[in-house]
């Protein structure tokens, strides 16, 4: 039950109050996990892109 509450709190922060009406179950957890995993991959790849240098 505590894990479901934590998941709901996280999703409310990401998606707003509409997430309060969502059922928290294993499928929602799995999809949220995939979302975070894929997001992490994008961040890792973006770290390889050269950053612009500051002028001067």
C-alpha positions in Angstrom: 0.0 0.0 0.0 2.8 2.4 0.8 4.4 1.7 -2.6 1.1 2.6 -4.3 0.9 5.8 -2.4 4.4 6.7 -3.3 3.7 6.0 -7.0 0.6 8.1 -6.9 2.4 11.0 -5.3 5.1 10.8 -8.0 2.6 10.6 -10.8 0.7 13.6 -9.4 3.9 15.6 -9.4 4.5 14.7 -13.1 1.0 14.7 -14.5 -0.9 16.9 -12.1 -4.1 16.3 -10.1 -5.6 14.1 -12.9 -3.3 11.3 -11.7 -5.3 11.2 -8.4 -8.1 9.4 -10.2 -5.8 6.7 -11.7 -5.8 3.2 -10.3 -2.3 2.3 -9.0 -1.6 -1.3 -10.0 1.3 -3.4 -11.4 0.7 -2.2 -15.0 0.9 1.5 -14.0 4.1 0.7 -12.1 5.6 -1.1 -15.0 4.8 1.7 -17.5 6.2 4.3 -15.1 9.4 2.3 -14.7 9.7 2.0 -18.5 9.2 5.8 -18.8 11.9 6.5 -16.4 14.3 4.0 -17.9 13.8 5.4 -21.4 14.2 8.9 -20.1 17.5 8.0 -18.5 18.7 6.6 -21.8 18.0 9.9 -23.5 19.8 11.8 -20.8 22.9 9.5 -21.2 22.9 10.1 -25.0 22.5 13.9 -24.6 25.6 13.9 -22.4 27.6 12.8 -25.4 26.5 15.9 -27.4 29.1 18.7 -27.2 28.0 21.8 -25.3 28.5 25.2 -26.7 31.4 27.1 -25.3 30.9 30.4 -23.4 32.1 33.4 -25.5 35.3 35.0 -24.4 
